[in-house]
Amino acid sequence: MTRRDELAAGLAETRERIARACGQADRDPDEVTLIVITKTYPATDVALLAELGVTDVGENRHPEAGRKLAELADLGVTDPPRMHFVGGLQSNKAGAVSRYADVIHSVDRSRLVDGLSRGAIAAGRTLGCLVQVDFDTTDPGRAGAVPADVDEVAAQVAAAEGLRLDGVMTVAPLGADPAPVFAQLVQMSQRLRSAHPEATVVSAGMSGDLEDAVKAGATHVRVGRSVLGERGSTR
């Protein structure tokens, strides 16, 4: 089996999982965008995914993400997938990431908003942003804005030049039941849209809990292992 065959099989299986979850929730699978998380995997995998129709990929490290996009050009990929930056982002790297990422999933504080805005303005582009929400009250060191701060961060993003408020994102706390966490995120999204109607994205769910996310109402799921296999091994 070639690497392309492996990726095609992983994609088919993952898309079928999404379709089944949508059927159980009476949703249209077209409502759910699959973001394939390609962190630590080579640009050649991203190029194959693009051939297979993947429109969105995710990375979590700078400058690896930027280098991978440059490698895609060298591989002859003329229409690369949208690049979602999904990892925690240091303020001093925000400007650099805003020059190549299409959407940032991890906006959680004012200082980050300022850096992303300056970078987007300098690059002459508009950058989509999601407010990352942390529902884990037991681990204050996790990335994400606490629920009480989400409205403020969202308003800052919406007002910042060069940025576009697209919605909200979360990662379910380790060991917790993800279903109620994702339900809270969807409720937060609904409330946020009363002030920001354009902020329709709900990014939630990974390889192990994408069904819970889809059933709750997620519009985007972030899946790596189920598509790409374990790093350094075949499916």
C-alpha positions in Angstrom: 0.0 0.0 0.0 1.4 3.4 -1.0 1.3 6.4 1.4 -1.4 7.9 -0.8 -3.5 4.8 -0.4 -3.0 5.0 3.4 -4.1 8.6 3.5 -7.1 7.9 1.3 -8.2 5.1 3.6 -7.8 7.3 6.7 -9.7 10.1 5.1 -12.5 7.7 4.0 -12.8 6.3 7.5 -12.8 9.7 9.1 -15.4 11.1 6.8 -17.6 8.1 7.4 -17.4 8.7 11.1 -18.4 12.3 10.6 -21.3 11.3 8.3 -22.6 8.7 10.9 -22.4 11.3 13.7 -24.2 13.8 11.5 -26.9 11.2 10.7 -27.4 10.6 14.4 -27.7 14.3 15.1 -29.9 15.0 12.0 -27.2 17.2 10.5 -25.9 17.5 6.9 -22.3 16.3 6.7 -21.5 19.3 4.5 -22.0 21.5 7.6 -18.8 20.0 9.1 -15.4 21.0 7.9 -12.6 18.5 8.4 -9.2 20.0 9.4 -6.5 17.5 9.0 -3.8 18.2 11.7 -0.5 17.6 9.9 1.9 18.7 12.7 5.1 16.6 12.7 4.1 15.0 9.4 6.1 16.0 6.2 5.0 18.4 3.5 4.8 15.4 1.1 1.8 14.2 3.2 0.1 17.6 2.9 0.7 17.5 -0.9 -1.0 14.1 -1.1 -3.9 15.3 1.1 -4.4 18.2 -1.3 -4.6 15.7 -4.2 -7.2 13.8 -2.2 -9.4 16.9 -1.8 -8.4 18.1 1.7 -9.1 21.8 1.8 -8.0 22.5 5.4 -4.9 21.5 7.4 -3.7 22.4 10.9 -0.2 23.1 12.4 0.8 24.1 15.9 4.4 25.2 15.7 6.2 28.2 14.3 8.3 28.3 12.2 7.6 24.6 11.1 4.2 25.6 9.7 5.6 28.4 7.6 8.4 26.2 6.3 5.9 23.5 5.3 3.9 25.9 3.2 7.1 26.9 1.4 7.9 23.3 0.8 4.5 22.8 -0.8 5.3 25.4 -3.4 8.6 23.5 -4.1 6.5 20.3 -4.5 4.4 22.0 -7.1 1.2 22.5 -5.1 -0.3 25.5 -6.6 -3.5 25.5 -4.6 -2.5 24.5 -1.0 -5.0 23.8 1.7 -6.0 26.5 4.1 -3.6 26.7 7.0 -5.1 26.7 10.5 -2.7 27.4 13.3 -4.1 25.4 16.2 -1.4 25.5 18.9 -0.7 27.9 21.8 0.9 31.0 20.4 3.5 33.1 22.0 3.0 36.8 21.7 6.4 37.5 20.2 5.6 35.0 17.3 2.1 36.3 16.6 3.2 38.7 13.9 5.2 36.1 12.0 2.4 33.5 12.1 -0.2 36.0 10.9 1.8 36.4 7.7 1.1 32.9 6.5 -1.7 31.3 8.5 -5.3 31.6 7.3 -7.0 31.1 10.6 -5.7 31.2 14.2 -7.6 28.9 16.6 -5.8 29.9 19.8 -6.6 33.6 20.4 -7.0 33.8 24.2 -5.6 37.2 25.4 -5.4 40.9 24.5 -1.6 41.0 23.9 -2.0 38.2 21.3 -4.7 40.2 19.5 -2.4 43.2 19.2 0.5 41.2 17.7 -1.7 39.4 15.2 -3.3 42.6 14.1 0.1 44.3 13.5 1.3 41.3 11.5 -1.8 41.1 9.4 -1.6 44.8 8.6 2.0 44.6 7.7 1.3 41.6 5.3 -1.8 43.4 3.8 -4.1 40.6 4.6 -7.1 39.7 6.8 -6.7 36.9 9.3 -9.5 34.7 10.6 -9.4 34.3 14.4 -11.1 31.9 16.9 -11.3 32.6 20.6 -9.9 29.6 22.4 -12.0 28.8 25.5 -10.7 26.8 28.5 -13.4 25.1 30.5 -10.9 23.2 32.7 -11.1 24.9 36.2 -8.6 22.3 37.6 -5.7 23.4 35.4 -5.1 27.1 35.3 -2.0 26.7 33.2 -3.9 25.5 30.1 -4.2 27.6 27.0 -7.5 29.4 26.5 -9.5 32.2 27.9 -11.7 31.4 30.8 -15.4 31.7 29.9 -15.9 35.0 31.7 -13.3 36.6 29.5 -14.5 35.4 26.1 -16.8 38.3 25.3 -14.0 40.8 25.9 -11.4 39.0 23.8 -13.9 38.5 21.1 -14.8 42.2 21.0 -11.1 43.0 20.8 -10.6 40.7 17.8 -13.7 42.1 16.1 -12.4 45.6 16.5 -8.8 45.0 15.5 -7.7 46.0 12.0 -6.6 43.1 9.8 -8.5 40.5 11.9 -11.8 38.8 11.4 -13.7 37.2 14.3 -14.7 33.7 13.0 -15.9 32.0 16.2 -14.8 29.9 19.1 -12.6 26.8 19.8 -11.9 24.5 22.6 -10.0 21.3 23.6 -11.9 19.0 26.0 -10.0 18.6 29.3 -8.0 15.4 29.5 -10.0 12.6 31.1 -13.3 14.6 31.1 -16.5 13.7 29.3 -16.2 15.8 26.2 -19.9 16.0 25.4 -20.9 18.6 28.0 -17.8 20.6 27.3 -18.7 20.8 23.6 -22.3 21.6 24.5 -21.1 24.6 26.6 -19.0 25.8 23.6 -22.0 25.6 21.3 -24.1 27.6 23.8 -21.3 30.2 24.1 -21.2 30.4 20.3 -24.9 31.1 20.1 -24.6 33.8 22.6 -21.6 35.3 21.0 -23.4 35.5 17.6 -26.0 37.9 19.1 -23.2 40.5 19.2 -21.1 39.1 16.3 -23.4 37.4 13.7 -20.5 36.6 11.5 -18.7 34.5 14.2 -20.3 31.2 13.2 -17.3 28.7 13.5 -17.4 26.2 16.4 -14.1 24.3 16.3 -14.2 21.2 18.6 -13.4 17.6 18.5 -10.3 15.5 17.6 -9.6 11.9 16.7 -11.0 10.5 19.9 -14.1 12.6 20.4 -15.2 14.0 17.0 -18.6 12.2 17.3 -19.4 14.1 20.5 -18.3 17.4 18.8 -20.5 16.8 15.7 -23.5 15.8 17.8 -23.1 19.0 19.9 -23.0 21.2 16.8 -19.4 21.7 15.9 -18.8 23.2 12.5 -15.1 22.2 12.3 -13.3 19.1 13.7 -9.5 18.8 14.0 -8.3 15.3 13.2 -4.8 14.0 12.8 -4.1 10.5 13.9 -7.2 9.0 12.4 -6.3 10.3 9.0 -2.5 10.2 9.0 -1.8 7.2 11.3 0.6 7.1 14.2 3.8 9.1 13.5 6.5 6.9 12.1 4.3 4.0 11.4 1.8 2.8 8.7 -1.9 2.5 9.2 
